[in-house]
Each structure stands twice: as C-alpha cells, then as structure tokens.
Amino acid sequence: MSRAATMHGGVTRPGPARTGLRRPTVLRADLRAPAGELLVQAALVGVAWWCVKLLQAADVPSRVPAVLVSTAVVLASVLLVVAAWVGRDRRSRRVAAAVGVYAIVALVVRIAGEGTPTGLQVLGASVAVLGVVGLLALSVAGAADPRRDRDVAVAVLVFVLAGTIAVATAGILMPGAVPPGGVVAAADLLAWSGAGAAGVVLLLAGTVLRRPLLRRAGLAFATLGGANAVRIVEAAPQRSSLASALEGGAVAMMLVAAVPFLLATMRTLAHQRDASCRRLEEAEAAIAGLAERDDELRNLVAGLSGAARVLTQEDAVASLDGRRLLVAAGGELERLQRMLGGGSADRRDACVGRVIRDLALVHRTVGLDVWVDIDGDPYAAVEPGVLAQVLTNLLVNCARHAPGARVWLRARTVGSQVRIEVADDGPGLPPGATAAVPRRGAGSTGSGLGLALCAELADLHGGTFTFASGSRGCTAVLDLPLSLPDTLPADPLPADAVPTEPAAGATVAAVGA
C-alpha cells in the first residue's frame, strides 16, 4: 500500500499527496536573500568600524564623520524619494519619507550642536525618530483606503514638523532652559527602541512580501536602533567606536537599498514605456486597418451601385455587355462578402485579363471612361481578390483626381513578370508635387492610403509598384510574378465586351520597371 493511502472502514482510500518535501525548499529560497543581506550589513558595519579607527588615529574631529554620515543618508533619501514617487508605490514612498525625515531632521539636529547634544536637541531628534517609526509602520500595514493612508502619512509628517518647530522655538526663546533629564532620556530611549523594533518588523515584512527595499530598509533602521542603544547604555559625551560603526553601516545599507531600487524603477519605467509604444503601434495599425477597410468598402459599393443602376434597366441582361457586367458584379459581390468575413478566399492565381475586364465594366457604369489593352492571356501569382483590390484603388484614384479623363488598363508579359499599367490623360500632379508613393499609416487617407496599400500588397506578393506623372496624366505600374497554372478556367464571356482601342492621338507617359 502507498504511504499516501489510509484505511477507512476496511477500504483503502487515497490520502493527500505529500508536500512537505517542497516547503523547506521554498523556505530556503525565501530566506536566502535576507540571509545574504544580513551578511552584507555585517560587512558594512565592519568596514565602518575600520574607517572610524582610521579617522580616530588621524585625530580627525568627531564632527567630520557626522557630516559624512549625514551626507550619505541625505543622498540615499534623495534617491529613494525620486524612485518611490516616480514608481507610485505606497510602501516605497513611506520608506523614502522615513529615510528623508531621519536625514533632514534627526541628523541635522545632532550635527547642529557642538560636542554633547543638549536636551532640547535630543528631544527634537526623538520627535523626528517617532515620526520615522510611524512612517515605517505605515509602510508595513497602511490603511486600506489610499486616501486615508495618505492622510495618516501627512499627519505623521505634520507631527514631526510641529514637534521640531516647538523644540526649536523653545531653544530660541529660552536659551538656558534645560528639560528634565528623565524626560529627555525616556524620550530618547522610547524613540530609538521604537525605531529598532520597526526596523525588525519591516525586515520580516520584506521577507514575507519578497520586497528587497523593505528588507534592506528594515536592516538599516534595526542597525540604527542598535547603534543608539549602545550610545544610551554607554552614556558617554561622545559616541563610541561601536556606536559610530553601527550608524555608518546602517547608512551604508540605506545606500545599498536606494541605488538598486532606483535602477529597478528605471527599468520598470522603460518596460512600461516600451509596452505603451507597442500598444500605440497596435492602435495605429488597427486604425490603419479600419481606414483601409473603409476605403475598400466605399470603393466596392461605388462600383456596385453603378452596376446595379445599369442592370435594373429593361433588357439590360439581354445584351452581351449586360451579361458581362452581371458576371463582373457577381465577382465584386463575392469579394465584398469575403471582406465582411463570409465566404472562402479564392486561392487561385489571378487571370489578369478577366480581372481587368470585369473591373473595367463595373467602373464604366459609374462614368469612368475605361479602355482595356491586354497582350495575350497572362496569369499573375496573386489571388484575384488582391489584384482586384489594387486595381480598384487605382481606378478610384483616377475617377477622384482626374474626372472626365480617359483611363487605360494595359497588361503584358515582361520576362518572368506580368506588367499592369493604369494610365490616364488627366492633368497629372500639380506643380511641385512629388510622385513618390506614400507610406501607409494611421494618418493616411484618400489617395495616399490607396497608393500606399497598392505598394504594400505588391511587395507582399513579390512584386513592385511605381507611380509617375508626366506632362499629360499619371501612370501607375504594377509588376507581379508570372504564373503558369496547370489548368486555365474558361472565361464565361468573350473578351470583346469591353472597349479595347484607345482614342486617336492619346498619349501616355511611359514608366520603367
């Protein structure tokens, strides 16, 4: 019987799977980072001890190390404040505020005095440290309501400011005033005991939440609590080497917490910026797709509406032109159905002559004077719907920008390619305009979108698209790979249903490949 099974009423029932082997592994992984940070903190205290001994051996005044420590903690607080406010994280902001209060108030009050701090200075520092304790408590377990949490944090800062101002005012108005020694000692002990306890709680919270900033800040304030405990116990006029080393190691840990946190915040912001850029590009692509779809639908509907007007006339279908138009309109309706998400795509290679003749018939119904000139019966390695889409865009551009002009649709084989030309004898581009094909984007509209889409579709199918303007009219040239299909579908109607002879004297600008 398996160990995971139990006996119940003589029946073997499977018991819960053993998970005890995994929990110690996870626990070790969770404790590895804080254990390493404890070693780092111990190493920093050792380095600080060595530096203190060197300064003492060189007879450096005690004020100099205090200034160095205050400069380092101010730098750490600036880095933390910048990263926390940019990152918009509540816990990080509270930790940054706590380090800032310690830097701006507690150390400044201690450095302001010469020699042994006065009772008022100790009271001012104690008020600031109590504010630090409150901010650290908020970073561990703030209010559920963000607004209430912010109000509590502001209240703590106001308490620190008011207490500091009160102590400073008392020192100015009563220079010789000496507060009771018991009150000063009690306030000092209470403040730093609370700071040390808050640091330990913050370290535990950072370990549980897997937040390096909380762990390292907790280590720093716990070490600061130890440094001031040594100072209080020694009751010496000057800080001992041990107290100074503990304080220096704690401030160094604040820098160790601040620098990686700032770098991590900058990396996060960079990732967010990249994600925003990707979303913006996706939105632009979606807008361009909608514009493309709208343009295609508008072009299709315009051609079909003209065909419908012709086909509704009496005996329209009885003529050869009417039957040819009916077949062409049916092909356009199938393309419209595929665009709207219905029907299956036609994967065959395009019979260039059939596509050109069908489109010519449809667009003649809306007043476009279209002539067809096809050499042979070439096939292109592109789907009929795609070729129709490209040529429809070009014909619509002719109707829009060269109204009343004659348009020629030509097709012939050139080497291993099929060359299709759409030319008109309109006024051409205005003076100063360029014939370069625009790129498709979110701002592309009208003919710019049509030409850009033509170039994109041609490139997608291994072809090229060029556009030129001469003294008389414009010419678009589409080169596509030649196809040799195994079976050639029969054209349901003869090719002579579309005019194939250009007007006498008409000239067209020649465009190279």
C-alpha positions in Angstrom: 0.0 0.0 0.0 1.2 3.5 -0.8 2.1 5.8 2.1 -0.3 8.4 0.7 -3.2 5.9 1.3 -5.2 5.4 4.5 -7.5 2.7 5.9 -11.1 3.7 6.5 -13.7 1.1 7.3 -11.5 -1.6 5.7 -11.3 0.3 2.5 -8.1 1.8 1.3 -8.6 5.5 0.4 -6.0 7.7 -1.2 -4.7 10.3 1.2 -3.4 13.8 0.4 -0.1 13.9 -1.5 3.0 14.7 0.5 4.1 18.3 0.0 6.4 18.5 3.0 9.5 18.0 0.8 8.7 21.1 -1.2 8.1 23.6 1.6 11.6 23.5 3.0 13.0 24.1 -0.5 10.7 27.2 -0.9 11.5 28.4 2.6 15.2 28.2 1.9 14.7 30.1 -1.3 12.8 32.8 0.6 15.4 33.1 3.4 18.4 33.1 1.1 18.1 36.8 0.1 17.6 38.1 3.7 20.4 36.0 5.0 22.7 37.4 2.3 21.6 40.9 3.2 22.4 40.2 6.9 25.9 39.3 5.9 26.2 42.4 3.8 25.0 44.5 6.7 27.6 42.9 9.0 30.3 43.5 6.4 29.3 47.2 6.1 29.5 47.6 9.9 33.0 46.0 9.8 34.1 48.5 7.0 32.6 51.4 9.0 34.5 50.2 12.1 37.7 50.2 10.2 37.0 53.7 8.8 36.2 55.0 12.3 39.5 53.6 13.7 41.4 55.3 10.8 39.8 58.6 11.5 40.5 58.4 15.2 44.1 57.5 14.5 44.4 60.6 12.3 42.9 62.8 15.1 40.0 63.9 12.8 37.4 65.9 14.7 34.2 63.9 15.5 32.1 66.4 13.6 33.6 65.2 10.3 32.3 61.7 10.5 28.9 63.0 11.4 28.9 65.3 8.3 30.0 62.3 6.1 27.2 60.1 7.5 24.6 62.9 7.1 25.7 63.5 3.5 25.3 59.8 2.7 21.9 59.5 4.3 20.7 62.6 2.5 21.9 61.1 -0.8 20.1 57.8 0.0 16.9 59.7 0.9 17.0 61.7 -2.4 17.5 58.5 -4.5 14.6 56.8 -2.6 12.3 59.7 -2.9 12.8 60.1 -6.6 12.4 56.4 -7.3 9.4 56.0 -5.0 7.5 59.0 -6.3 8.2 58.0 -9.9 7.2 54.4 -9.3 4.0 55.4 -7.5 4.3 52.6 -4.9 2.8 53.3 -1.5 5.2 51.2 0.6 8.2 52.6 -1.1 7.0 56.2 -0.6 6.6 55.6 3.1 10.1 54.1 3.4 11.5 57.0 1.4 9.7 59.5 3.7 11.1 57.8 6.8 14.7 57.9 5.5 14.1 61.6 4.5 12.8 62.5 7.9 15.8 60.8 9.5 18.2 62.6 7.2 16.7 66.1 7.3 15.7 66.3 11.0 17.4 63.7 13.2 20.9 64.0 11.9 20.7 67.8 11.3 19.6 68.3 14.9 22.6 66.2 16.1 25.1 67.9 13.9 23.9 71.4 14.7 25.3 71.2 18.3 28.9 71.3 19.3 30.1 68.4 21.4 27.4 66.7 23.5 23.9 67.4 22.2 21.7 69.4 24.5 18.5 68.2 26.0 16.4 70.2 23.5 18.3 68.7 20.6 17.8 65.2 21.9 14.1 66.0 22.3 13.9 67.3 18.7 15.7 64.2 17.4 13.3 62.0 19.4 10.3 63.6 17.9 11.7 63.1 14.4 12.5 59.4 15.1 9.0 58.8 16.4 7.8 60.2 13.1 10.1 57.7 11.4 8.5 54.9 13.4 5.1 56.0 12.3 6.1 56.1 8.6 7.7 52.6 8.9 4.5 51.3 10.5 2.5 52.7 7.6 4.9 51.0 5.1 4.1 47.7 6.7 0.4 47.9 7.2 -1.2 51.1 5.9 -4.9 51.9 5.7 -6.9 50.0 3.0 -8.2 53.3 1.7 -5.4 55.1 -0.2 -6.8 58.5 0.7 -6.9 57.6 4.4 -3.4 56.2 4.2 -2.2 59.4 2.6 -3.9 61.5 5.3 -2.3 59.4 8.1 1.2 59.9 6.5 0.6 63.6 6.2 -0.5 63.7 9.9 2.8 62.0 10.9 4.8 64.5 8.9 2.9 67.4 10.5 3.6 65.9 13.9 7.3 65.8 13.2 7.3 69.3 11.8 5.3 70.7 14.7 7.4 69.0 17.3 10.6 70.1 15.7 9.4 73.7 15.4 8.3 73.6 19.1 11.6 72.4 20.3 13.5 74.9 18.1 11.2 77.8 19.3 11.8 76.8 22.9 15.6 76.8 22.4 15.4 80.3 20.8 13.0 81.8 23.4 14.7 80.1 26.4 18.3 79.6 25.6 19.2 78.5 29.1 16.2 76.1 29.5 17.2 72.6 30.4 14.4 70.0 30.2 14.3 67.3 32.9 17.0 64.7 32.3 14.5 61.8 32.9 12.1 63.2 30.3 15.0 63.5 27.8 16.3 60.0 28.5 12.9 58.5 28.3 12.1 60.2 25.0 15.4 59.1 23.6 15.0 55.5 24.7 11.4 55.3 23.5 12.1 56.8 20.1 15.1 54.6 19.2 13.6 51.4 20.7 10.6 52.0 18.5 12.9 52.6 15.5 14.8 49.4 16.1 11.5 47.4 16.6 10.0 49.0 13.5 13.2 48.0 11.5 12.8 44.4 12.6 9.1 44.3 11.7 10.0 45.9 8.3 12.7 43.3 7.7 10.2 40.5 8.4 7.5 42.1 6.2 10.0 42.5 3.4 11.0 38.8 3.7 7.3 37.7 3.6 6.4 40.1 0.7 9.7 39.5 -1.1 10.4 43.2 -1.3 14.2 43.9 -1.2 13.6 47.6 -0.4 11.6 46.8 2.8 14.2 44.2 3.9 17.2 46.5 3.4 15.5 49.5 5.0 14.4 47.3 7.9 18.0 46.2 8.4 19.2 49.8 8.3 16.8 51.0 10.9 17.3 48.0 13.1 21.0 48.6 13.0 20.4 52.3 13.8 18.4 51.2 16.8 21.3 49.1 17.9 23.7 52.0 17.4 21.7 54.3 19.6 21.1 51.6 22.2 24.9 51.4 22.5 25.0 55.2 22.8 22.3 55.3 25.5 23.9 52.4 27.5 27.4 54.0 27.4 26.0 57.5 28.3 29.3 59.0 27.1 29.7 62.6 25.9 30.9 61.2 22.6 29.8 58.3 20.5 32.0 55.2 20.9 33.6 53.5 18.0 31.0 50.7 18.1 28.1 53.1 18.0 29.7 55.1 15.2 30.4 51.9 13.2 26.8 50.7 13.6 25.5 54.0 12.5 27.8 54.2 9.5 26.9 50.6 8.5 23.2 51.4 8.7 23.6 54.5 6.5 25.6 52.4 4.0 22.8 49.9 3.9 20.4 52.7 3.1 22.5 53.4 0.0 22.6 49.7 -0.8 18.8 49.8 -0.7 18.4 53.1 -2.6 20.6 52.5 -5.6 19.2 49.1 -6.8 15.7 50.4 -6.1 16.2 53.4 -8.3 17.7 51.2 -11.1 14.9 48.7 -10.8 12.3 51.6 -11.0 14.0 53.0 -14.1 14.0 49.6 -15.8 10.3 49.2 -14.9 9.5 52.6 -16.4 11.5 51.6 -19.5 9.4 48.4 -19.9 6.2 50.4 -19.4 7.3 52.9 -22.0 8.1 50.1 -24.4 4.7 48.5 -23.7 3.0 51.8 -24.2 4.8 52.2 -27.5 3.8 48.7 -28.6 0.1 49.4 -27.7 0.3 52.7 -29.6 1.7 50.9 -32.6 -1.0 48.3 -32.4 -3.6 51.1 -32.1 -2.2 52.8 -35.1 -2.2 49.6 -37.1 -5.8 49.0 -36.1 -6.8 52.5 -37.2 -4.9 52.0 -40.5 -6.7 48.7 -40.9 -10.1 50.3 -40.3 -9.2 53.1 -42.7 -8.2 50.6 -45.3 -11.3 48.5 -44.9 -13.5 51.6 -45.0 -11.8 52.8 -48.2 -12.2 49.4 -49.8 -15.8 49.1 -48.9 -16.5 52.6 -50.2 -14.8 51.8 -53.5 -16.7 48.5 -53.8 -20.0 50.0 -53.0 -19.5 52.8 -55.5 -18.8 50.4 -58.3 -21.6 48.0 -57.4 -24.1 50.9 -57.2 -23.3 51.9 -60.7 -23.6 48.3 -61.9 -27.0 48.0 -60.2 -28.3 51.1 -61.9 -27.4 49.7 -65.3 -28.7 46.2 -64.6 -32.1 47.4 -63.4 -32.7 48.9 -66.9 -35.1 47.0 -69.1 -33.4 44.2 -71.2 -30.0 45.1 -69.7 -29.1 41.4 -69.2 -30.2 40.5 -72.8 -27.2 42.3 -74.2 -23.6 40.9 -74.2 -22.4 44.0 -72.2 -25.2 43.4 -69.7 -24.3 39.7 -69.2 -20.7 40.6 -68.9 -21.5 43.3 -66.3 -23.7 40.9 -64.4 -20.8 38.4 -64.1 -18.4 41.2 -63.1 -20.8 42.5 -60.5 -21.1 39.0 -59.1 -17.4 38.7 -58.7 -17.3 42.1 -56.9 -20.1 40.9 -54.6 -18.1 37.8 -53.7 -15.1 40.0 -52.9 -17.4 42.1 -50.7 -18.6 39.0 -48.9 -15.0 37.9 -48.2 -14.2 41.3 -46.9 -17.1 41.2 -44.5 -15.9 37.9 -43.1 -18.0 35.4 -45.1 -17.1 33.0 -47.9 -13.8 31.4 -48.6 -10.8 33.2 -50.2 -10.0 32.4 -53.9 -6.5 30.9 -53.7 -6.1 30.5 -57.4 -3.6 32.6 -59.4 -5.3 35.6 -61.0 -6.3 35.6 -64.7 -5.1 39.2 -65.3 -7.3 39.7 -68.4 -10.5 38.6 -66.6 -9.9 40.8 -63.5 -9.1 43.8 -65.7 -12.2 43.4 -68.0 -14.5 42.8 -65.0 -13.3 45.9 -63.3 -13.5 48.0 -66.4 -17.1 47.0 -67.0 -18.0 47.8 -63.3 -16.3 51.2 -63.3 -17.7 52.2 -66.7 -21.1 52.1 -65.0 -20.1 55.0 -62.7 -18.9 57.2 -65.6 -15.2 56.3 -65.8 -14.1 56.1 -69.4 -12.0 52.9 -69.2 -10.2 51.2 -72.1 -8.5 47.8 -72.0 -5.4 46.6 -73.8 -4.2 43.1 -72.9 -1.4 41.3 -74.7 -2.1 37.5 -74.6 -3.7 35.9 -71.5 -1.2 36.3 -68.7 -1.7 34.9 -65.2 -0.1 36.5 -62.1 1.0 34.7 -58.9 -1.5 36.6 -56.8 -5.1 36.0 -55.7 -7.8 37.5 -57.9 -9.3 39.4 -54.9 -5.9 41.0 -54.1 -5.3 42.1 -57.7 -8.9 43.5 -57.9 -8.3 45.4 -54.7 -5.1 47.0 -56.0 -6.7 47.9 -59.4 -9.9 49.2 -57.8 -7.8 51.6 -55.7 -6.1 52.9 -58.8 -9.3 53.3 -60.8 -11.0 55.1 -57.9 -8.0 57.5 -57.7 -8.3 58.2 -61.4 -12.0 59.0 -61.0 -11.4 61.1 -58.0 -8.4 63.2 -59.2 -8.8 63.1 -63.0 -12.6 63.4 -63.5 -13.6 63.1 -67.2 -10.2 61.7 -68.2 -9.8 58.6 -70.2 -8.2 55.6 -68.4 -6.2 52.7 -69.9 -5.8 49.3 -68.3 -2.9 47.5 -70.0 -1.3 44.2 -69.3 1.5 42.3 -70.9 4.3 39.8 -70.1 7.7 41.2 -69.4 10.2 38.4 -68.8 9.1 36.5 -65.8 6.7 39.2 -64.7 3.3 40.5 -65.6 3.2 44.2 -66.0 -0.1 46.0 -65.5 -0.4 49.7 -66.2 -3.2 52.1 -65.1 -2.8 55.4 -67.0 -5.0 58.4 -67.6 -4.8 61.5 -69.7 -5.8 63.9 -66.9 -3.9 67.0 -65.7 -1.3 65.0 -63.8 0.1 66.1 -60.4 0.1 69.8 -59.5 3.4 71.7 -59.9 5.8 70.9 -57.1 4.0 67.7 -56.0 6.1 64.5 -55.8 5.2 61.2 -57.4 6.7 59.2 -54.5 4.4 56.5 -53.2 3.4 57.5 -49.6 3.8 55.1 -46.7 0.7 53.7 -45.1 -0.1 54.9 -41.5 -2.8 56.0 -39.1 -2.9 59.4 -40.8 -3.2 58.0 -44.4 -6.4 58.9 -46.1 -7.8 59.1 -49.6 -5.4 58.6 -52.4 -2.5 58.4 -50.1 -3.9 55.4 -48.4 -4.8 53.8 -51.8 -1.4 54.2 -53.3 0.3 53.0 -50.1 -1.9 50.0 -49.9 -1.1 49.1 -53.5 2.6 49.3 -52.8 2.3 47.2 -49.7 0.2 44.5 -51.4 2.6 44.4 -54.4 5.6 44.0 -52.1 3.8 41.3 -50.1 3.3 39.2 -53.2 6.9 39.6 -54.6 6.1 42.5 -56.9 6.8 46.2 -57.3 4.7 49.3 -57.6 5.8 52.6 -59.1 3.9 55.8 -59.8 4.9 58.6 -62.2 3.4 61.8 -63.6 4.2 63.3 -66.9 3.1 66.4 -68.8 -0.2 64.6 -69.6 -1.7 62.3 -67.0 -0.3 59.8 -64.4 0.7 56.2 -64.8 0.8 53.5 -62.1 2.9 50.4 -63.0 2.4 47.1 -61.1 4.8 44.3 -61.8 3.8 40.9 -60.4 5.4 37.4 -60.7 4.2 35.5 -63.8 2.3 32.3 -63.1 1.7 29.3 -65.3 -1.3 27.5 -63.9 -1.9 23.8 -64.8 -5.5 24.4 -65.7 -6.9 27.5 -67.2 -10.5 28.3 -66.1 -12.7 29.2 -69.0 -13.8 32.8 -69.2 -17.7 32.7 -69.2 -18.0 35.6 -71.6 -15.8 36.8 -74.6 -13.2 39.4 -74.0 -14.5 41.8 -76.7 -17.3 43.0 -74.3 -15.0 45.8 -73.2 -13.6 48.6 -75.5 -10.0 47.8 -76.3 -9.0 50.6 -78.7 -7.7 53.9 -77.2 -8.7 57.2 -78.7 -6.7 58.5 -81.6 -3.8 60.8 -80.6 -3.9 59.8 -76.9 -0.5 59.8 -75.2 0.6 58.1 -72.1 3.7 58.7 -70.0 5.9 55.6 -70.1 7.2 54.3 -66.8 10.0 51.8 -66.4 10.0 48.8 -64.1 
